[in-house]
Amino acid sequence: MDFFKTMNDINKIRHPQFKNTPERPSGRKPNWIRVKAPVSKGYRETKSLMKDLNLTTVCEEAACPNIGECWEQKHATVMILGDTCTRACAFCNVITGKPDKINLSEPENIAKMVATANLKHLVITSVDRDDLPDGGAEHFARCIKEVKSKSPNTTIEVLTPDFKNKIGALEIVVDANPDVFNHNLETVPRLYKNIRPGSRYYHSLRLLEKVKELNPGIFTKSGIMVGLGESKEEVIQVMDDQKSAKIDFLTIGQYLQPTVHHATVERYVNPDEFSEYKQIAYSKGFLMVSSSPLTRSSYHADKDFEMLKEKRMNLLKSA
């Protein structure tokens, strides 16, 4: 069974912005990005835990190809602030529309999940909430603080929206002191108008740069997708922009079309090209680089965090 085709069929009504958009199928996926449907015991246990605590995961909402592997290992990325996004990016499978009220029990439920699953590393992300005065920043902070209170040894990574036009929102999240602050640039500047129309490339870049200014001890992380029509030169320019913003960790993965109404895959990038991007990025001085067809922002986040700490320590020793 093709997991992506199954999700495609289920989620046709999730995106009202595509109501009158013709189908734009991307064609057959190459063998190197095919995955099996998740069926393991660990997967079912993780799914049950999330359901019992009324928690949403980006793993499900975004139809992540790694869900089977990650949930088998009790690693899930919690998505706060509801399951409905106020923006309509052409690459994203998350529901678009008018969000519900914030679930005020969410921070406590997340802390329960972390304690129950005995997580060493937690990833918290969210939909865009342009309807809220702070974009949901205070709710992010409450979630971080609640987990730290109940599980002080658990490290926390946040993957936030851009908080566009929300003065002071970034500072609220940084003051809660997550261990990793992630915000994805998603694609190259030239493609923003069509792929990420509600966002601005240089605003996102500045957001990450400001995190380092506010708290140099927080690791910063950002990712892009390839296969959307970008050139190699544009990808390398994004790397240079990220280094200028002092980003520690770069992720590069293959864009996969969630439904036939989303942006088309222009090209399936060969694994050898991902390896080349990885070598180039390391040569530019990134602490960590994950570059492969199935790389996603939170894939292996727990192991990557340990490596980040080790690499920073070695860097400081050699200085």
C-alpha positions in Angstrom: 0.0 0.0 0.0 1.3 3.5 -0.9 0.9 5.5 2.4 1.0 8.9 0.6 -1.7 7.9 -1.8 -3.9 6.8 1.1 -3.4 10.1 2.9 -4.1 11.9 -0.4 -7.5 10.2 -0.7 -8.4 11.0 3.0 -7.5 14.6 3.0 -9.2 16.0 -0.1 -11.5 18.2 1.9 -8.9 19.8 4.1 -7.9 22.6 1.8 -10.8 24.9 0.7 -8.3 27.2 -1.1 -7.9 24.4 -3.7 -11.6 24.0 -4.3 -11.4 25.2 -7.9 -7.8 24.2 -8.6 -7.2 21.6 -11.2 -5.4 18.4 -10.3 -1.6 18.6 -10.8 -0.2 15.1 -10.1 3.5 14.8 -9.6 4.0 11.4 -11.1 5.5 8.2 -9.8 7.9 8.5 -6.8 11.3 6.9 -7.2 12.2 3.9 -5.1 14.4 5.8 -2.7 11.5 7.7 -1.1 8.9 4.9 -0.9 7.9 4.0 2.6 5.6 1.3 4.0 2.3 2.0 5.8 2.9 2.2 9.6 1.6 -0.9 11.3 4.0 -1.6 14.2 3.0 -2.1 17.9 5.1 1.0 18.9 3.3 3.1 16.3 -0.1 2.0 17.6 0.9 2.7 21.2 2.1 6.2 20.3 -1.1 6.9 18.4 -3.2 5.7 21.3 -1.3 7.9 23.8 -1.8 11.0 21.7 -5.5 10.3 21.3 -6.0 9.7 25.0 -4.4 13.1 25.8 -6.2 14.9 23.0 -2.9 15.9 21.4 -2.4 16.8 17.8 0.8 15.8 16.0 2.4 17.3 12.9 3.4 13.8 12.0 -0.2 13.0 11.1 -1.4 16.4 10.0 1.5 16.9 7.5 1.5 13.3 6.4 5.1 12.8 7.3 6.8 9.9 5.5 8.8 9.0 8.7 5.8 8.6 11.0 6.1 4.8 11.2 9.8 4.8 12.1 9.5 7.7 14.6 6.3 6.5 16.4 7.8 3.1 16.7 10.5 4.8 18.8 8.0 6.9 20.8 9.1 10.0 19.1 6.4 12.4 18.0 6.3 16.1 17.2 3.4 17.7 19.1 1.4 20.4 17.2 -0.1 23.0 19.6 -2.7 25.8 19.0 -5.1 23.5 17.2 -5.0 21.7 13.9 -6.2 24.5 11.6 -3.8 27.1 10.1 -4.7 30.7 9.2 -2.4 30.5 6.1 -2.5 28.5 2.9 1.0 27.5 1.8 1.1 25.6 -1.4 3.2 22.8 0.0 1.5 22.1 3.3 -1.0 19.4 4.2 -2.3 21.0 7.4 -5.9 22.1 7.4 -6.6 25.7 6.3 -9.5 27.7 7.8 -10.7 29.5 10.9 -9.1 28.0 14.0 -10.9 27.0 17.2 -10.2 28.5 20.6 -6.9 27.5 22.3 -7.0 24.3 24.4 -5.9 25.6 27.8 -5.3 22.1 29.0 -2.7 21.5 26.3 0.5 22.4 28.3 -0.6 20.0 31.1 -1.5 17.2 28.6 1.9 17.6 26.8 3.7 17.4 30.1 1.8 14.2 31.0 2.7 12.7 27.6 6.4 13.4 28.1 6.3 11.9 31.5 4.3 8.8 30.4 6.6 8.2 27.4 9.7 9.1 29.4 10.9 11.3 26.5 14.4 12.7 26.6 13.8 15.2 23.9 10.5 16.9 22.9 9.6 18.8 19.7 6.8 21.3 19.9 5.4 23.0 16.7 2.2 24.8 15.8 0.0 26.0 13.0 0.2 29.7 12.1 -2.2 31.6 14.3 -2.4 35.1 12.7 -5.7 35.6 14.5 -4.1 35.8 17.9 -2.5 39.0 19.2 0.8 37.2 20.0 0.6 34.5 17.3 0.4 31.9 20.1 3.8 32.8 21.6 2.5 32.8 25.2 1.0 29.3 24.7 4.3 28.1 23.4 6.0 29.5 26.5 3.4 27.8 28.8 4.0 24.4 27.1 7.8 24.8 27.5 7.5 25.8 31.2 5.0 23.0 32.1 7.3 20.3 30.6 10.3 21.7 32.3 8.5 21.7 35.6 7.3 18.1 35.3 10.3 16.6 33.4 13.3 18.9 34.1 15.7 16.5 32.3 13.8 16.6 29.0 15.3 18.9 26.4 12.9 20.9 24.3 12.9 21.9 20.7 10.4 24.4 19.2 9.5 24.7 15.6 7.6 28.0 15.5 5.7 30.2 13.0 7.3 33.4 11.9 5.1 35.6 14.3 4.8 38.1 11.5 3.7 41.6 12.8 3.5 40.3 16.3 5.7 42.6 18.3 7.3 40.9 21.3 6.1 37.4 20.4 9.6 36.0 19.6 10.9 37.3 22.9 8.2 35.5 24.9 9.3 32.1 23.4 13.0 32.8 23.7 12.5 33.8 27.4 11.0 30.4 28.1 14.5 29.0 27.1 13.9 26.1 24.7 17.1 24.2 23.9 16.6 24.4 20.1 14.7 27.1 18.2 13.7 25.9 14.8 11.9 28.0 12.1 12.0 26.7 8.5 12.7 28.9 5.5 11.1 26.2 3.4 12.3 27.3 0.0 14.4 29.8 -1.9 13.3 33.5 -2.0 12.3 33.4 -5.7 9.6 30.8 -5.0 8.0 32.4 -1.9 5.2 34.1 -3.9 3.8 30.8 -5.1 4.9 28.3 -2.4 4.8 30.4 0.8 2.7 33.4 -0.1 1.8 34.5 3.5 5.4 34.7 4.6 8.5 36.7 3.8 11.9 35.1 3.4 14.0 37.9 4.9 11.6 38.2 7.9 12.1 34.5 8.6 15.8 34.8 8.3 15.8 37.8 10.6 13.7 35.9 13.2 16.4 33.3 13.5 19.2 35.8 13.6 17.4 37.6 16.4 17.1 34.4 18.5 20.9 34.3 18.6 21.0 38.0 19.6 18.6 37.4 22.4 20.1 34.1 23.7 23.3 32.9 22.1 23.1 29.6 24.1 20.0 28.4 22.2 20.8 26.3 19.2 19.1 27.6 16.0 17.9 25.4 13.2 16.2 25.8 9.8 15.3 23.7 6.8 14.3 23.9 3.2 12.7 21.5 0.7 14.1 20.8 -2.7 12.3 19.6 -5.8 10.1 22.7 -6.2 12.0 24.2 -9.1 14.9 25.8 -7.3 18.4 25.8 -8.8 21.6 24.5 -7.1 22.9 28.1 -7.0 19.8 29.3 -5.1 20.2 26.5 -2.5 23.8 27.5 -1.9 22.8 31.1 -1.5 20.2 30.1 1.1 23.1 28.3 2.9 25.1 31.5 2.9 22.1 33.5 4.2 21.7 31.0 7.0 25.3 31.2 8.0 25.1 35.0 8.1 22.2 34.6 10.5 24.4 32.3 12.7 22.1 29.2 12.2 23.7 26.1 13.7 21.7 23.3 12.1 20.5 23.0 8.4 18.1 20.4 7.1 17.4 19.7 3.5 14.7 17.2 2.3 12.7 16.3 -0.7 9.3 18.1 -1.2 6.5 15.5 -1.5 3.1 16.6 -2.8 0.5 16.1 -0.1 -2.5 16.1 -2.6 -2.8 16.5 -6.3 -4.0 20.1 -5.7 -0.8 21.2 -4.0 2.3 22.5 -5.6 3.7 20.0 -8.1 7.0 18.2 -7.5 9.2 19.6 -10.3 12.0 17.1 -9.7 12.8 14.2 -7.5 16.4 15.0 -6.3 18.8 12.1 -6.5 20.4 11.0 -3.1 23.8 11.8 -4.5 22.8 15.5 -4.8 21.6 15.5 -1.2 25.1 14.2 -0.2 26.7 17.0 -2.2 24.6 19.6 -0.5 25.6 18.1 2.8 29.3 18.4 2.0 28.9 22.0 0.8 27.0 23.0 3.9 29.6 21.4 6.2 32.3 23.2 4.3 30.6 26.5 5.1 30.8 25.8 8.9 27.4 24.5 10.0 27.5 22.6 13.2 25.0 20.0 11.9 23.6 19.2 8.5 20.9 16.6 7.7 20.4 16.3 3.9 18.6 13.3 2.4 15.3 12.6 0.5 13.4 11.8 3.7 15.0 14.4 5.9 12.3 16.4 7.8 12.7 19.1 10.5 12.1 16.8 13.5 13.5 13.5 12.0 16.0 12.0 14.6 15.7 15.3 16.5 16.7 13.6 19.8 19.9 12.1 18.5 20.7 15.2 16.5 20.5 17.3 19.6 23.0 15.1 21.4 25.3 15.5 18.4 24.8 19.3 18.4 25.9 19.5 22.0 28.9 17.4 21.4 30.0 19.4 18.4 29.6 22.7 20.2 31.7 21.3 23.1 34.5 20.1 20.8 34.4 23.5 19.1 34.8 25.3 22.3 37.7 23.0 23.4 39.5 23.7 20.2 39.1 27.4 20.3 
